Amino acid sequence: MAKYRFTSEHKINLPTIRIASIELENFKSVKHGVISFNCGKKYIPFGTQSDILGIYGQNGSGKTSAIEAISILKYLLSGKAVPDEYSDCVDIHAGYAAMSFTLDVQYPAGGNYPTNDDIRKVVYSVKIAREEKEKDDIPHIFIDNTLDDFIPSSKYRVVVFDEVLKISGTICGKKTPLKPFVDTTTKAYIGPSTKAKMLLGVLNEDKRVALGINKQIARSGSRSFIFHPQMLELYSDNSDYSPLYQLMIELRLWGSQYLFVVDSKSTGLIRLNYMLPVYIRGENVDMVPVPINKPFTIDDDGFDMLSEVFDSLSEVLKEIVPGLTVYLRNNGSTLLDDGQPGHLAELMAKRGETEIPLRGESDGVRKLISTLHFLITAYNQQSTTIAYDEFDAGIFEYLLGEILMVLQTSGKGQFIFTSHNMRPLEVLNKDSICFTTTDPENRYIKLTGIGETNNLRRVYYREIAMHDHYDNLYSETKRNHIISAMRKAGGKL
């Protein structure tokens, strides 16, 4: 684990961090695209309101790409390896994919801490490429011990390079224009030299050797160089707790504990009735896979912790699905694999006096339960950012609108989602909706000229059908062509 620290005074003066914009280049089907969030368009004072953005568009047009880019950001800031599967995000014709994330960073107002009242724009730019592994490095992942089939993992790994961190705004009360504070594109391992001293002190031969080793380790491990755990140790030992070091560990903390990404892989495990992802906040935020296909063994502390989590989730669940609660039932004492005493536990759903195992509930209910953690967090914590792919899957249309309206009107955090259900277009503010286009060079847009009384859902449908103002929102599909294709394909079956 990285050896980095927060002083007690720093801990109570941490900033609110939100994504203000995302720029993608050569990222899957996105040749170029920029997504702007509300906090990137207007000033949202510290801790005052939520920031919601829904991304809409036809299949394969770049919605999930935005969520995957945020997922990569989380891995990089957390100092973790970017999984091999993200090598598929690189446009093979371009050879690399570039991402740039602009973050809105606001510190608490008032007080005597040096960063109080600071408002900064932090731009983190990075490129990734795909590199073929040696054959011996390509493992096979078995689906189940009872199956002979297996899925080969990716033959490529992710290579992270050209990381640049730029900052503008106020730094300890002093105004500064946007300029690089950490730059790995120079001949030096980290530049510019004047700013590198704020993290590393005076460079000597030992530090240069350490930088070279860390850079190679980060490259071979598909990790960020500047947020690598060993780099944080180097900063901690040499930075004298400088403002730049403080920002680095603030970004690390936000990426690891306040930035969440929910993709189709985690929700797929719910649909398979295999397990329920539950997120527990401790020293780090960890995903705990709770089995739902059968009873499971768990130690005393784990049982108490999960029982408390499900009790909290049930407070909201019973209001969303009237009368429904969920709890962890103790089916008796047992011995764990290590010989220690434990419990045989099972997740149960309860409506009135009727109880059934949670695996007997619908996919939609199980997904709602898993989703509630994120909704509660986004509602209560201003520095939390949730990115949720296919948020609408399995959720009743009217309920979907009610949940988003609650987050918009009363929430504190940032919530980013993709959806095919059009209900949010009727209930969210117009500037909270982004659309994908058919133009890979300009993949994301927001519709303009929409009056307050206009129904955005109707406007969107009209644009798809009539192309009144936008001719790139939808690649036209013709019903008679679909019918013809169905008949032609049927003749070959």
C-alpha positions as CSV (number, residue, x, y, z in Angstrom):
1,M,0.0,0.0,0.0
2,A,1.3,3.5,-0.8
3,K,2.7,5.4,2.1
4,Y,1.0,8.7,1.9
5,R,-0.6,10.7,4.6
6,F,-3.2,13.4,5.4
7,T,-2.6,15.8,8.3
8,S,-5.5,16.1,10.7
9,E,-6.1,19.7,9.6
10,H,-6.0,18.7,5.9
11,K,-8.6,15.9,6.4
12,I,-11.2,18.4,7.5
13,N,-10.4,20.8,4.6
14,L,-10.7,18.5,1.6
15,P,-12.2,19.8,-1.6
16,T,-15.3,18.9,-3.6
17,I,-14.1,17.4,-6.9
18,R,-16.3,16.9,-9.9
19,I,-15.8,16.1,-13.5
20,A,-16.4,19.3,-15.6
21,S,-15.7,17.9,-19.0
22,I,-14.4,14.8,-20.8
23,E,-12.6,14.9,-24.2
24,L,-11.9,11.7,-26.1
25,E,-9.9,11.0,-29.2
26,N,-9.5,7.7,-31.0
27,F,-11.5,6.0,-28.3
28,K,-13.5,3.1,-29.8
29,S,-16.0,4.7,-32.2
30,V,-15.2,8.2,-31.0
31,K,-12.7,9.9,-33.3
32,H,-13.3,13.1,-31.3
33,G,-15.9,14.1,-28.7
34,V,-16.3,16.5,-25.8
35,I,-18.9,16.1,-23.0
36,S,-19.5,19.2,-20.9
37,F,-21.1,18.9,-17.5
38,N,-23.1,21.6,-15.7
39,C,-20.2,22.4,-13.3
40,G,-18.1,23.0,-16.4
41,K,-20.5,25.5,-17.9
42,K,-21.5,27.5,-14.8
43,Y,-20.3,28.1,-11.3
44,I,-21.9,25.7,-8.7
45,P,-20.9,27.0,-5.3
46,F,-19.3,24.5,-2.9
47,G,-21.8,22.0,-1.6
48,T,-24.9,23.6,-2.9
49,Q,-26.5,21.2,-5.4
50,S,-26.2,18.1,-7.4
51,D,-24.8,17.8,-11.0
52,I,-26.6,15.3,-13.2
53,L,-25.9,14.3,-16.8
54,G,-27.8,11.7,-18.9
55,I,-26.2,10.5,-22.1
56,Y,-28.6,9.4,-24.9
57,G,-28.2,8.0,-28.4
58,Q,-28.7,5.0,-30.6
59,N,-26.8,1.7,-30.0
60,G,-23.1,1.8,-30.7
61,S,-22.8,5.6,-30.9
62,G,-20.5,6.2,-27.9
63,K,-22.6,6.2,-24.7
64,T,-20.8,3.4,-23.0
65,S,-17.4,4.8,-24.3
66,A,-17.9,7.8,-21.9
67,I,-18.5,5.4,-19.0
68,E,-15.5,3.3,-19.9
69,A,-13.3,6.4,-20.0
70,I,-14.4,7.4,-16.5
71,S,-13.6,3.8,-15.4
72,I,-10.1,4.1,-16.8
73,L,-9.8,7.4,-14.9
74,K,-10.7,5.7,-11.7
75,Y,-8.0,3.0,-12.2
76,L,-5.4,5.6,-13.0
77,L,-6.0,7.9,-10.1
78,S,-6.3,5.0,-7.7
79,G,-2.9,3.7,-8.8
80,K,-4.3,0.4,-10.0
81,A,-3.6,-1.5,-13.1
82,V,-6.0,-0.7,-16.0
83,P,-7.5,-4.2,-16.9
84,D,-6.5,-5.7,-20.2
85,E,-10.0,-5.5,-21.6
86,Y,-9.7,-1.7,-22.0
87,S,-7.0,-2.3,-24.7
88,D,-10.1,-2.7,-26.9
89,C,-10.9,1.0,-26.4
90,V,-7.9,2.0,-28.5
91,D,-8.7,2.7,-32.2
92,I,-6.4,0.2,-33.9
93,H,-6.0,2.5,-36.9
94,A,-4.7,5.4,-34.8
95,G,-2.5,3.3,-32.5
96,Y,-3.5,5.2,-29.3
97,A,-6.5,6.7,-27.5
98,A,-6.3,10.1,-25.8
99,M,-8.4,11.2,-22.9
100,S,-8.6,14.5,-21.1
101,F,-10.6,15.1,-17.9
102,T,-11.2,18.6,-16.6
103,L,-12.0,18.5,-12.9
104,D,-13.7,21.3,-10.9
105,V,-11.9,21.4,-7.5
106,Q,-13.4,23.6,-4.8
107,Y,-12.2,24.0,-1.3
108,P,-14.2,24.9,1.8
109,A,-14.9,28.6,2.3
110,G,-13.7,30.4,5.3
111,G,-11.2,29.1,7.9
112,N,-7.5,29.5,8.1
113,Y,-6.2,26.5,6.1
114,P,-4.1,27.7,3.2
115,T,-6.4,26.2,0.5
116,N,-9.6,27.6,2.0
117,D,-11.6,29.5,-0.7
118,D,-9.5,28.1,-3.5
119,I,-11.3,27.2,-6.7
120,R,-9.2,25.4,-9.3
121,K,-9.5,23.8,-12.7
122,V,-7.4,20.6,-12.9
123,V,-6.9,19.1,-16.4
124,Y,-5.6,15.5,-16.4
125,S,-4.6,14.3,-19.9
126,V,-3.4,10.8,-20.7
127,K,-2.9,8.5,-23.6
128,I,-3.2,4.7,-23.8
129,A,-2.0,2.2,-26.3
130,R,-2.3,-1.6,-26.7
131,E,0.7,-3.8,-26.5
132,E,0.6,-7.5,-27.4
133,K,1.6,-9.8,-24.5
134,E,4.0,-12.7,-24.6
135,K,2.1,-16.0,-25.1
136,D,3.1,-17.1,-21.6
137,D,1.4,-14.0,-20.2
138,I,-2.0,-14.8,-21.6
139,P,-4.0,-16.8,-19.0
140,H,-7.3,-18.5,-19.4
141,I,-10.2,-17.7,-17.1
142,F,-12.4,-20.6,-16.2
143,I,-16.1,-19.8,-16.0
144,D,-16.8,-22.6,-13.5
145,N,-15.0,-25.6,-12.1
146,T,-17.7,-27.9,-13.6
147,L,-17.2,-26.6,-17.1
148,D,-14.6,-27.6,-19.6
149,D,-15.1,-24.4,-21.6
150,F,-13.0,-21.4,-21.0
151,I,-12.7,-17.8,-22.1
152,P,-9.2,-16.7,-23.2
153,S,-8.3,-13.3,-21.8
154,S,-7.2,-10.4,-24.0
155,K,-3.9,-10.9,-25.9
156,Y,-3.2,-7.2,-25.4
157,R,-2.3,-5.1,-22.3
158,V,-2.8,-1.4,-21.8
159,V,0.2,0.9,-21.9
160,V,-0.3,4.3,-20.2
161,F,1.8,7.2,-21.4
162,D,2.0,11.0,-21.9
163,E,0.4,12.0,-18.6
164,V,0.0,15.7,-18.0
165,L,-1.6,17.5,-15.1
166,K,-2.4,21.2,-15.6
167,I,-3.9,23.5,-13.0
168,S,-5.4,27.0,-13.1
169,G,-7.4,29.1,-10.6
170,T,-6.3,29.9,-7.1
171,I,-3.5,28.0,-5.3
172,C,-3.3,28.9,-1.7
173,G,-5.0,32.2,-2.5
174,K,-2.8,33.1,-5.5
175,K,-4.2,33.3,-9.0
176,T,-2.5,31.2,-11.6
177,P,-3.2,30.6,-15.4
178,L,-3.6,27.1,-16.8
179,K,-0.2,25.6,-17.0
180,P,1.4,22.1,-16.6
181,F,2.4,21.2,-13.0
182,V,3.2,17.6,-13.8
183,D,4.4,16.7,-17.4
184,T,5.7,13.3,-18.4
185,T,6.0,14.1,-22.1
186,T,9.3,15.9,-21.7
187,K,12.8,14.3,-21.8
188,A,12.9,14.4,-18.0
189,Y,10.9,11.8,-16.2
190,I,8.7,14.6,-14.7
191,G,8.7,18.2,-15.7
192,P,8.7,21.1,-15.5
193,S,11.7,21.1,-13.2
194,T,10.5,24.0,-11.0
195,K,7.2,22.2,-10.3
196,A,8.9,18.7,-10.0
197,K,10.7,20.1,-6.9
198,M,7.4,20.6,-5.2
199,L,6.9,16.8,-5.3
200,L,10.4,15.4,-5.3
201,G,12.7,18.0,-3.8
202,V,16.1,18.5,-5.4
203,L,16.8,15.6,-7.9
204,N,19.9,13.6,-7.2
205,E,21.1,10.4,-8.8
206,D,19.2,8.1,-6.4
207,K,16.0,9.8,-7.2
208,R,16.6,9.7,-10.9
209,V,17.2,6.0,-10.7
210,A,14.0,5.6,-8.6
211,L,12.0,7.6,-11.2
212,G,13.4,5.4,-14.0
213,I,12.5,2.2,-12.2
214,N,9.0,3.4,-11.2
215,K,8.3,4.5,-14.8
216,Q,9.2,1.1,-16.2
217,I,7.2,-0.7,-13.5
218,A,4.1,1.5,-14.2
219,R,4.4,0.9,-18.0
220,S,4.7,-2.9,-17.7
221,G,1.9,-2.9,-15.1
222,S,-0.6,-0.9,-17.1
223,R,-0.6,1.8,-14.4
224,S,-0.3,5.6,-14.1
225,F,3.2,6.7,-13.6
226,I,2.4,9.8,-11.6
227,F,-0.2,8.2,-9.4
228,H,1.7,4.9,-9.0
229,P,1.9,3.8,-5.3
230,Q,5.7,3.9,-5.3
231,M,5.6,7.5,-6.7
232,L,3.3,8.6,-3.9
233,E,5.9,7.2,-1.5
234,L,8.5,9.2,-3.2
235,Y,6.4,12.4,-3.1
236,S,5.6,11.8,0.6
237,D,9.3,11.5,1.5
238,N,10.4,14.5,-0.5
239,S,7.6,17.0,-1.0
240,D,7.5,18.7,2.4
241,Y,3.7,18.5,2.2
242,S,3.7,21.0,-0.6
243,P,0.3,22.3,-2.1
244,L,1.0,20.1,-5.2
245,Y,1.6,17.0,-3.1
246,Q,-1.7,17.7,-1.3
247,L,-3.5,17.9,-4.6
248,M,-2.0,14.6,-5.8
249,I,-3.2,12.8,-2.7
250,E,-6.6,14.5,-2.9
251,L,-7.0,13.3,-6.4
252,R,-5.9,9.8,-5.3
253,L,-8.4,9.8,-2.5
254,W,-11.3,11.0,-4.8
255,G,-10.5,8.4,-7.4
256,S,-10.3,5.5,-5.0
257,Q,-13.1,6.4,-2.5
258,Y,-15.5,8.9,-4.1
259,L,-15.5,8.0,-7.8
260,F,-17.7,4.9,-8.6
261,V,-18.4,3.3,-12.0
262,V,-21.2,0.7,-12.6
263,D,-20.9,-1.1,-15.8
264,S,-22.7,-4.0,-17.6
265,K,-20.3,-6.5,-16.1
266,S,-21.3,-5.9,-12.5
267,T,-25.0,-5.7,-13.3
268,G,-24.7,-8.8,-15.4
269,L,-23.8,-10.8,-12.3
270,I,-27.1,-9.6,-10.7
271,R,-29.1,-10.7,-13.8
272,L,-27.4,-14.1,-13.6
273,N,-28.7,-14.4,-10.0
274,Y,-25.1,-15.1,-8.9
275,M,-24.2,-12.3,-6.6
276,L,-25.1,-8.8,-5.4
277,P,-22.3,-6.2,-5.5
278,V,-22.2,-4.3,-2.2
279,Y,-19.8,-1.4,-1.6
280,I,-18.3,-1.0,1.9
281,R,-16.4,2.1,2.9
282,G,-13.5,1.5,5.2
283,E,-9.9,2.7,4.7
284,N,-10.7,2.2,1.1
285,V,-14.1,1.5,-0.7
286,D,-14.2,-2.1,-1.5
287,M,-16.8,-4.1,-3.5
288,V,-18.0,-7.1,-1.5
289,P,-19.7,-9.7,-3.7
290,V,-22.5,-11.1,-1.6
291,P,-23.8,-14.5,-3.0
292,I,-27.5,-14.6,-3.7
293,N,-27.7,-18.0,-5.5
294,K,-27.3,-19.9,-2.2
295,P,-26.6,-19.5,1.5
296,F,-23.0,-18.6,2.3
297,T,-20.6,-18.6,5.3
298,I,-19.4,-15.4,6.9
299,D,-17.5,-14.4,10.1
300,D,-19.1,-12.5,13.0
301,D,-17.7,-9.0,11.9
302,G,-18.7,-9.5,8.3
303,F,-22.2,-10.6,9.3
304,D,-22.7,-7.5,11.6
305,M,-21.3,-5.2,8.9
306,L,-23.5,-6.5,6.1
307,S,-26.6,-6.6,8.3
308,E,-26.1,-2.9,9.0
309,V,-25.7,-2.1,5.3
310,F,-28.9,-3.9,4.3
311,D,-30.8,-2.3,7.2
312,S,-29.8,1.1,5.8
313,L,-30.7,0.2,2.2
314,S,-34.1,-1.1,3.4
315,E,-34.9,2.4,4.7
316,V,-35.0,3.7,1.2
317,L,-36.1,0.4,-0.5
318,K,-39.4,0.3,1.3
319,E,-40.3,3.7,-0.1
320,I,-39.3,2.9,-3.6
321,V,-40.9,-0.6,-3.7
322,P,-43.7,-0.1,-1.1
323,G,-43.4,-2.5,1.8
324,L,-40.2,-4.3,0.6
325,T,-37.2,-4.8,2.8
326,V,-34.1,-6.9,2.6
327,Y,-32.1,-8.4,5.5
328,L,-29.3,-10.9,6.1
329,R,-30.8,-14.0,7.8
330,N,-28.7,-16.1,10.2
331,N,-29.3,-19.7,9.3
332,G,-27.2,-21.0,12.2
333,S,-23.6,-21.2,13.4
334,T,-21.0,-23.0,11.4
335,L,-17.2,-23.3,11.1
336,L,-15.4,-21.4,8.4
337,D,-12.7,-22.9,6.2
338,D,-10.0,-21.7,8.6
339,G,-11.7,-23.4,11.5
340,Q,-13.0,-20.1,13.1
341,P,-16.6,-19.8,14.2
342,G,-19.0,-18.1,11.7
343,H,-22.5,-18.0,10.4
344,L,-24.5,-19.6,7.6
345,A,-26.2,-16.5,6.1
346,E,-28.7,-15.9,3.4
347,L,-30.1,-12.7,1.8
348,M,-33.9,-12.5,2.3
349,A,-36.6,-10.3,0.9
350,K,-39.6,-9.5,3.1
351,R,-43.0,-8.0,2.3
352,G,-45.2,-7.9,5.3
353,E,-45.1,-11.4,6.9
354,T,-43.9,-13.0,3.7
355,E,-40.2,-13.8,3.3
356,I,-38.4,-15.4,0.3
357,P,-34.8,-15.7,-0.6
358,L,-33.7,-12.6,-2.5
359,R,-32.8,-14.9,-5.5
360,G,-36.6,-15.3,-5.9
361,E,-37.1,-11.6,-6.5
362,S,-37.0,-10.1,-10.0
363,D,-33.9,-8.9,-11.7
364,G,-35.2,-5.3,-11.4
365,V,-35.6,-5.6,-7.6
366,R,-32.1,-7.1,-7.1
367,K,-30.6,-4.3,-9.3
368,L,-32.5,-1.6,-7.4
369,I,-31.0,-3.0,-4.1
370,S,-27.5,-2.9,-5.5
371,T,-28.1,0.5,-7.0
372,L,-29.4,2.0,-3.8
373,H,-25.9,2.3,-2.3
374,F,-24.9,4.6,-5.2
375,L,-28.1,6.7,-5.1
376,I,-27.8,7.2,-1.3
377,T,-24.2,8.2,-1.7
378,A,-24.9,10.6,-4.6
379,Y,-27.7,12.1,-2.6
380,N,-25.7,12.8,0.5
381,Q,-22.1,13.3,-0.4
382,Q,-21.1,16.4,-2.5
383,S,-17.8,15.1,-3.7
384,T,-19.1,11.7,-4.9
385,T,-19.3,11.0,-8.6
386,I,-21.3,8.0,-9.9
387,A,-21.0,6.9,-13.5
388,Y,-23.7,4.3,-14.3
389,D,-24.1,2.5,-17.6
390,E,-27.7,1.5,-18.6
391,F,-29.1,2.9,-15.4
392,D,-32.7,2.4,-16.7
393,A,-32.3,-1.4,-17.2
394,G,-35.0,-3.1,-15.1
395,I,-36.4,0.0,-13.5
396,F,-40.0,1.0,-14.1
397,E,-40.2,4.1,-16.2
398,Y,-42.1,6.3,-13.8
399,L,-39.9,5.3,-10.9
400,L,-36.8,6.1,-13.0
401,G,-38.0,9.7,-13.4
402,E,-38.9,10.0,-9.7
403,I,-35.4,8.9,-8.6
404,L,-33.7,11.3,-10.9
405,M,-35.9,14.2,-9.9
406,V,-35.1,13.5,-6.2
407,L,-31.3,13.6,-7.0
408,Q,-31.7,16.8,-9.1
409,T,-33.8,18.8,-6.7
410,S,-32.3,17.6,-3.3
411,G,-29.1,15.7,-4.0
412,K,-25.5,16.9,-3.4
413,G,-23.3,14.7,-5.6
414,Q,-22.6,14.1,-9.3
415,F,-24.5,11.4,-11.2
416,I,-23.7,10.4,-14.8
417,F,-25.8,7.8,-16.5
418,T,-26.6,6.3,-19.9
419,S,-30.1,5.3,-20.7
420,H,-32.4,4.2,-23.5
421,N,-35.6,5.0,-21.6
422,M,-36.8,8.5,-22.5
423,R,-38.5,9.4,-19.3
424,P,-35.6,11.5,-18.0
425,L,-35.8,13.8,-21.0
426,E,-39.2,14.9,-19.6
427,V,-38.1,15.5,-16.0
428,L,-34.5,16.7,-16.0
429,N,-33.3,20.1,-16.9
430,K,-32.4,20.5,-20.6
431,D,-28.7,21.1,-19.7
432,S,-28.6,17.8,-17.9
433,I,-29.0,15.8,-21.1
434,C,-26.3,15.1,-23.7
435,F,-26.8,13.3,-27.0
436,T,-24.5,11.2,-29.2
437,T,-24.3,11.8,-32.9
438,T,-23.6,9.9,-36.0
439,D,-20.5,12.0,-36.6
440,P,-17.4,10.3,-35.1
441,E,-15.5,13.6,-35.3
442,N,-18.1,15.4,-33.1
443,R,-19.6,12.5,-31.1
444,Y,-21.4,14.4,-28.3
445,I,-23.7,17.4,-28.4
446,K,-26.3,19.2,-26.4
447,L,-29.4,20.5,-28.2
448,T,-29.8,24.2,-28.2
449,G,-32.7,26.6,-28.7
450,I,-35.0,24.4,-26.5
451,G,-37.6,26.5,-24.7
452,E,-38.5,25.9,-21.1
453,T,-41.9,24.7,-22.1
454,N,-40.6,22.4,-24.8
455,N,-40.8,18.6,-24.1
456,L,-37.3,17.4,-24.8
457,R,-38.5,13.9,-25.5
458,R,-40.8,15.1,-28.2
459,V,-38.1,17.4,-29.6
460,Y,-35.6,14.5,-29.8
461,Y,-38.1,12.2,-31.5
462,R,-39.0,14.9,-34.0
463,E,-35.3,15.6,-34.8
464,I,-34.7,11.8,-35.4
465,A,-37.7,11.7,-37.8
466,M,-37.6,15.1,-39.5
467,H,-34.0,16.4,-39.1
468,D,-35.4,19.9,-38.5
469,H,-32.1,21.3,-37.0
470,Y,-29.8,18.3,-36.6
471,D,-29.2,15.7,-39.2
472,N,-26.6,13.7,-37.3
473,L,-28.6,12.4,-34.3
474,Y,-29.6,9.1,-35.8
475,S,-28.4,6.8,-38.5
476,E,-31.7,6.1,-40.3
477,T,-33.2,2.7,-40.1
478,K,-36.0,1.7,-42.6
479,R,-38.7,-0.7,-41.5
480,N,-39.0,-2.4,-44.9
481,H,-35.3,-3.0,-45.0
482,I,-35.5,-4.7,-41.6
483,I,-38.4,-6.8,-42.8
484,S,-36.4,-7.8,-45.9
485,A,-33.3,-8.7,-43.8
486,M,-35.4,-10.8,-41.4
487,R,-36.9,-12.8,-44.3
488,K,-33.5,-13.2,-45.9
489,A,-31.8,-14.4,-42.7
490,G,-34.8,-16.7,-41.9
491,G,-34.2,-18.5,-45.2
492,K,-30.7,-19.5,-44.1
493,L,-31.7,-20.9,-40.7
